[in-house]
Amino acid sequence: MLRILTDHHGRRCDGIGRRSFLSVGTFGLGGLSLVDLLRGAATATVAGLPDYVHDRAVVLLFLGGGPSQLETWDPKPDGPGTSTSLAGHLGTRLPGVRFASYFPKMAALADRLSVVRSFQTNHAEHNGAHKQILTADLTVKDGKPIHEPGIGAMYSRVVGPLHHRTGLPTTALVPPTTRHTANGAGFAGAYDSVVEGCQPAWLGSAYAPFETQVAMAEGRPREKKKKSDDDVNPLLDNLTPRVPELTMDARLSLLRQLDRLDRRLDSSGLMEGFDQYTQQAVEMIRGDTVRRALDLSLEDPRTLAAYDTEHFRNYRANDDSKFERNGPSIGISLGRQLLLARRLCEAGCGFVTLIHANWDFHARKGIPNMPEGMSVLAPPLDHAVSAFLQDIEQRGLSEKILLVITGEFGRTPGLDKNLGRHHWPRICPLVFADGGLNHGKVIGQSDRRGGEPSSEPITIDDLHATLMHAMFDVGRLRLDPSLPGQIMKRAQKGRPIAELFGA
């Protein structure tokens, strides 16, 4: 809770005098105070990031639901029967490497990608699989709480919960935003267990991700605005954090009072009575660095247009597993999610998880089949990822931001009679892009049907070891006695993907 001094008399607080204070939740970080977070950040590092932290941010794009390896980056042009991309395949900038035909823009940027074709996960049901891949704990069960922290929370524990200079949380989570009609949700997919897999577990709530949704250009996030309020600070009216309504009301109340408090705090001398962390907390909230990072309206309109995925159609699915194409499009927020991720990284957030759901094309009741689902979700993915890669290159960030794309598992190499593919953890799509790593290659191979690795499998432990090596100098990390031993275990249990780091 951040306490901001008001005019009204009341009980004593911290020896500053008889005043009442406005208490608000800040950033949705598990109820811990911003002051406590700053003290934690100071404990982690006094003069900036530890010297074993690489100057690199990670954006993890999680395709919740289980994307098909065949309909994405391993199309098996010569696969037998239905063990090939239904929509065909196309060439890329890499000789002999083909992608499914849904991804022409990514194919043109393939020299900046590394496609892993032997990645194998562990579990065939969404709930447990989401949490297992994000925490590297293969024992967590469906419907059970996590016991190990998400990889983003691990990063935050190493570097501190808030960026030492900007005050931005060092890990963030951006779920999808969809517009909904009053009588039913659109085809957006469930992702609660992805959110759970990002949580800090035993690390404590200080290291929970900052969670927010982006607003759609012509609509609102799924939470309804309680009422209009002309006094609300417009800098934050562009987004709605996914927080309880009462907490949101408190935050908006804080925003309404900031301008009135500024002069009073500056002229009263009371700031001198706060300790350094309380002063820093107040100044961060009064400042606009964090809020500017979250405000997409500050972007050049040409940049917003380049990222736009809302012009792609997105529909509800009916009980016959068909999209209701006569209804209104509910929009796709992925472009704005990736743009926000870039802005967060620029402002000091080192690990951002995005969710693009739901790639679960069973052709069952209420669930589309493979060609229907891919026709809706694949084109905006291709567009948004290519826009992101082009944008960070233009801004000189290609060496600084690593994009990772994966899901919880792949799909069966064979189609059923309704053209659906089902859960298949034996192979899962995995792509890396930019971040100063060595790209322009295919790593590992799957068998002829695309159903099993034909080379040494890359595992969930290997993925986490790779991310830890991308974020830290692990050899020097192990020399820090202040870090829990489980952090080094996460870095060392698997083998980092050597092809990404070698010459």
Summary of the structure (lengths in Angstrom):
residues: 503
radius of gyration: 23.2
end to end distance: 48.6
largest distance: 78.6
contacts: 1766
relative contact order: 0.20
helix: 34%
strand: 15%
